[in-house]
Amino acid sequence: MERSQAFELLKKNVKNKNLQKHCLAVEASMRHFALYFNQDEEKWGLAGLLHDLDYEKTKNDFSKHGFTSVEMLKDYNLDEEVLNAIRSHSGHIERVSLMDKVLFAVDSLTGLIVASALMHPEKKISTLDTKFVMRRFKDKRFAAGANREQIKSCSEFDMELEDFISHTIEAMAGIENILGF
């Protein structure tokens, strides 16, 4: 599957513009981490872009989230590793591969970074620093939907939380014009 085809499929199935932007933020982050870990950037990017493909169909039955996406993607000849990452990012099955683990952790972190940027005086991801996001991270009431335990699972791939946040900010800053801040 080509990236352009995946993006068209995302837009067809995910109508909410903020959710589309979330998927783009996760894609940019996954591409960044693929390069960091010397992995296949295209495969990791597709996993990030398509991870919430079924969200609007499964939001009322979260137990199907990820599994419905994989069913929707069955005719696209995607690598099984990408499908496993999409399936496992919701936390319903064990995360095995490095891709699984990074997607799971980065999914919530992108939301925390967006919320932090919106609170920042300059309202730009590129002006955020790790300390600013860490202060928001420690305030459990701030961006309460950003699961802190999920973010801290970066330890599963031997990355310190501060480094993980720093890398994700860098990745998202690269597309802040697309994200709108």
N, C-alpha and C positions, 0 to 999 in steps of 0.2 A: 504494500500500500504506500502510495506516495503521500507526502505531507499535505499537498494541496487537496487531494482526495479526502484525507482525514479531516481537514479543516472544514470542507464542504459538508461532510457527514455530521460533524459537530454542530455547525450552524443549523442544519436541518432538524436535528434532534434536541438541541439546547437553545431555546428561544430567549432565555433570560440573558441580557447583555453582560451583567455582572458575573454570572456563572461562566459565560464564554471567556471573559477576561481572567477569571480564576484559572480556567484550563490553560490559557496562554501563559499565565505566570508559572504554573506548575510545569508546563512544557519547557519554558526557558530555564527553569531551575534544573530540571532533569537533564537537559542538554549540557548545562554547565557541569553538573556532577558526573555525567558520562565522560566528559573530557578530563575532569579531575581524577577519576578512577580508571582512566584509559579503557573505556568501554565504547560501545557502538552508539554514537550520538544520535543517529537517526532512529534506532529502535527505542532508546530511552526517551527521546522527544515524543515519539508516537504514544508511548505509555502515558506520558504526562498530559498530552493533548486530549487523549481519549478516555482518561480515567473516570470522568463523570458523565460519559456519553448517555447513560441511562438515568441520570439523576431526576429529571422531571417525570420519568415513568415510575421510579421507585421511591420517591420521597415519602410516600405514605406507607411503604413497606420496605424499610431499610434492610431487612434480611435478604432481599433480592439484589441490593445494590452491588454492582460489579459483575455479578453473575448474568444479569440481563444484558449488560454491555457486551460481555463475551459472546452471548447468543446473537446479539445484533451484528457482531463482527465476524461470525463464522464463515461467511462467504468471501472474506477479504484476504485470506491466506496470510494472516499475520503470524509472526514468530510466536511460538508457544510461551517463550519467556515474557513477551509483552502481555499476552493474555493472562498469564499467571500474576503479573504485577497488578494489572487492572482488577483481577478477581480478589487479590489479597489486600488491596489498599484500604478496603472498608473494615478490615480487622476481623472478618468472619472466618478466615482460614489462615493457617500458618504462613508467615513470610519466610521464604527460603533463600532466594537469590539476593544479591546485592541490590539489583533493580527493585525488587519487592520492598526491601527495607528502606531505601531512599525515598521511593514514592510515598510510602506510608508516612514517613516523618515530614517530608516537605509539603505534603498536602495541607496540613494544619498551619505550618509555619508561614506559608504564603499569605494566609488570612490574617495572621498576627502582624505581618509586615505591612500589609495594606492598611489595616486599622491604625498602626503606628504612624504611617505616612499621613493619613488623614488628620491625625492629632498634632503632627509636627508643624511648627510655625510656617515652614516653607511649603508644606504639602507636596513634597517630592521624594520619591524613593531614593534618588541619588544623593540627597542631603542627609539621609538617615545614617546613623552610625550604630554599631553593635551595642554600645552602652545604652543608647536611647531605647532600643528594642528590648534589651535585657530588663530595663526598669519596667517596661510594659508587661513583659513576660512574668515578672514577679508579682504583679497585681492581678490576682485571680479574677477580679470583677471586670477587668479590662478585656475586651474581645473574648468574652467567656466561651464562645463557640470554638475558639482555637484551643484544642485539646493539648494541654501542657505535657501530659504523659506521652502522647503521640509524638510531639516535637522532641522530647528528651530521648525518644527511642533512637536518636542519631548515635547513641552509644553502641547500638547493635552493629554499626559499621565503623566503629572505632573513631568517631569524630566527637570532639568536645563541642558542647552546646554553643559556646561563643563563636567558634570557627564555623559551625554549621550556619548560624545566623549570618555571619559576615559573608560567607559564600552565597547564600540565598539572596541577600540584599544586592550583592554585585550582579547576580544573574537577572534579577527583576529590574534593576536599574537600567540594564541594557535594552529593555523594552518599555520603559516608563511612558514613552510617547504613545504607545499602543494602549497601555493600561489607563492613561489619562491623568497620571500624577507621578 
